[in-house]
Amino acid sequence: MTQPSQRSRRSFLAATSATIAWPLANIRIGTAADRRVHTADYPFQLGIASGDPAPDGVVLWTRLAPDPLNGGGMPYEDVRVRWQVATDEGMTKVVRKGVATASKDWAHSVHVEVQGLQPDRTYWYQFSAAGETSGVGRTRTTPVADVMPDSFRFAFASCQHYEYGYFNALRHLADEDLHAVVHLGDYIYEGGTSENLTRRHNSAETVSLNDYRNRYAQYQSDPDLQAAHAAFPWIVTWDDHEFDNNCAGDISEQRGVSAEQFLKRRADAYKAYYEHMPLRRSTLPHGPMMQLYRNVTYGRLAQFSVLDTRQYRTDQPCGDGKEPQCEGVFDPRATLLGDIQEKWLCDGLAASPSRWNILAQQVMMARVDQKPGEAVAFSMDQWAGYEVGRQRLVQFLADHQIANPVVLTGDIHTNWVNDIKVDFDDETAAAVATELVGTSITSGGNGVEKGRNTDAMLAENPFVKFFNAERGYVRCELTPSQWKTDFRVVPVVTEPESPCLTRATFVIENGKPGAERA
């Protein structure tokens, strides 16, 4: 990739905002007529979900799609959808109910922001439309801001490439005893079909709004993914494959793609993402822009700073492969977060009263040398490619003595536990934070417990406490005094069924950055 100047980037965005009529900009969520709409098939084939919980409510989501893989199959009109929330799974003790609009302009998706619920409590919910009723989902509100909960349990996951296997890890996740799930990106993959893989994508590479809608529909038709969504509220963010591989701001990985073309595609990708995620209206995209970074808190026990390391980043300074650090890595203008998001993050961390401060983000923060011996190679798509910004953030954590910072990472299809330092060249430097990296749900196919170069990689990077290349998810339990992490793995994803086991457990003690194996 080539790097345009910051001035040219700003000039382009200013020009396009005035001249391009982005499809999203003028769309409104309409009011449906109160009449019976008939559909050719069951309209809740993509399941139901909840997300972004708060002390008094949560977002409830569904999409009406009787023919999900072919545009949805709904008539081109707004449709009324009834919803209800109950304190029992049988839905007999209803405490909130209402009517929402499934807008024809938003793929007949529904985002209900329920309010008036009790804090830190489990609820069940259900939708009905077109004479049909959805399944029942379970969700949970968060504790109020000034309460210190005894414990909080969540799991995080990422990278669920449909073609590489079955989402059996998500079936096991759905059976866990959790308060929430955090998804760190690569919910879909945008590529076309491939030969000799376990399953097949439903189209060539996604480039249009209809392409992205059909791809989300294919993924959300999976019963294991539906089960995990229906079991817990999800806190979601994206990485690159929700749009385009290794994307950086308005810059395409492919040569010859103009910023205007790329942003048009990004507007379609962002719209489809919103249509299929349990997100609040505050994240509603505006053309090629969508503010996804936000905070989700669990009383005084935990604060999630949910980050976006794709939309605002400058181009990878040395290409997007594994390379020695070139001069551009040390450019203070190079950024993963952008100035506004970085300030928002630091301000929020400085003001946080939480015992555990969690950065839910996408790419590895630890600067891992991936080449044994004197030669070095770092991933330029990760924080190692933006060294000044990485050091600035970690130094901020140290200088402001942020309580128990823990970084959650996806992206690379392997499990890691890393100590985070300001200066990785100083082996005696103390850890400032802990990084937990989760493997993929399926991406890469069946994994292995230990790669052939694992020992050499660990010797090269003494701050790495654990590495594993199986598939699965990461389960965490927080108390005021301790953070416990279980790396849950499935040996096989190329078959629908697989056992799930805990490959390793690590513990972080309150006030002691760095994890230790239990």
Steps between C-alpha positions, in 0.01 A plus 500: 500500500609856445441767759318819398579808701274596788414816309390308189291262712321791671450677168346191344262441788392863499439492127307173503281608790374785285473323165410135561143413593573207729198267508492500879492872549136558410343174617256515787354228717137517393174411674332189370133465432321291761392215276584135453785440259519149358835336431574195292696335780595539867634856540734440799745272321799714605423462868491763772766678703563756772790731564658810657344439842449782751370505859145580387477324165651340195474498120280227351562405137348294225463519123196381306631281219280217369745452210823605674758406237323685220454851629272405788178434311291770668256730318639849448308666782550568867368230733387519861677262738378437852745427778477410866735449793424269793661388824442132416597280208138402444420868427208504744628788718531776243652823634552697178344481155452714194495532124801576281538565129693264273597758239515401134799735466696309766444143376201466735733492800375595846698672776293546817666700779311367801496717811350472846653165595662415833881500524712185507212269418425231243206548262347315207366655180305412185375656175190445288416618147309387192301253708816324623691499828876482552684277741571623852830669576672563831677821593630681808532859616815640663546613861454868583808720485575526872468128587796263533372159381640184656580358157450542126534227237543551128659338198665655197534367147587604145574383148221267391573417137201302373691302238763365738265306721203474731432740784497220758705715740206741512266216591719428803518872577118515504500242781734701724384690811577857387375854533614614152699419187752734339563455127822659377442492127511299180139401560479430127764462229455699184685268260351289225465124485796265543554142395564206734378666818236373740220738397455749217422867491184596317653744250811657358672767711255736668515849350138626498238552768303198378819289506572591861140442605495153348836413657380600848185300437705193412703526820200576719312202359749282689320341800803513731549872441129555559517305827790710630319823410178386669680400821671827600526869414789567260739795494634521147765677300640437154839430352584499129303214344163659575613733222827416322819319599765715675306820430648820636277804508397581142789305346444168321739208513461472122675740265292714269203540735420866554408633843157593360435142383629362827284725715191413296566134571568582866163676527329181379705282735425721800130512424478120477700468823258722689202317352626168638640596842323576834626861508350822631379777273795710621720282277281550191733543201506815292627405158853360540528616864380307804608569856535159659732586789311524830506398867306219665534477879422237761467708815835585653638157414572537128497755221523395136649758266385356167740619230510532121852456360394501133290801407734772623844349447764631266644264243730220611837678476713211376242296309263266683722191528762389754798730462777674691383834633555763233529874560125552466434291812649781707298778339306668783215568256451128433194382692275201549232686693500852358542807719136531608456136603836494678406806706158350577671179616755672721242735652273207577778294655619790714147554634414131544416384854507135389720232655570345158542719189457298184601603148287291263681537169625315197875467434795386712642768727808308611797552267568138405812422296392221265846413363749306717859617519650843442258590219165647605152498349194668649144508369452842347120465522524483880600757763865420421452689174398811695769505765471862614127467554545167681764640732295815562195299610694258720696788657165667574383185680819505707511873574135521604513171692188370327356221712563153361504565123426186299511495119272257315611416146379287209608496134785246483326164555720397793494526880758712682569645844738798490651747742464850356799731548589848388841377377512140384875529440552522876451150637515633856220753446190440706171404339248785476200295379398150403394395151271202441478395136221268393520253216247464219165325507585330168742713295797292389317169540596234754776629724785342693590535864858603426649626174836382369662839566341558840812438710713734289233770509466477878878520544510808279223675697535437876194716579276239331361273771289269283442409138251254351371444146171316555153643436253617763423794727622654825299492823566755776379538858570824686478572871628809683819311589569279198450444126487135390530406132428159345607431143220277370590302187333265255732251326288470183298757302478308173229283656175630652571349842813536713575481869609818678771509764699750702853501360645747753396726787667827595444733795559875536509631854360842583779757490752267327526545121582175326329161507627182662404145407271339755 
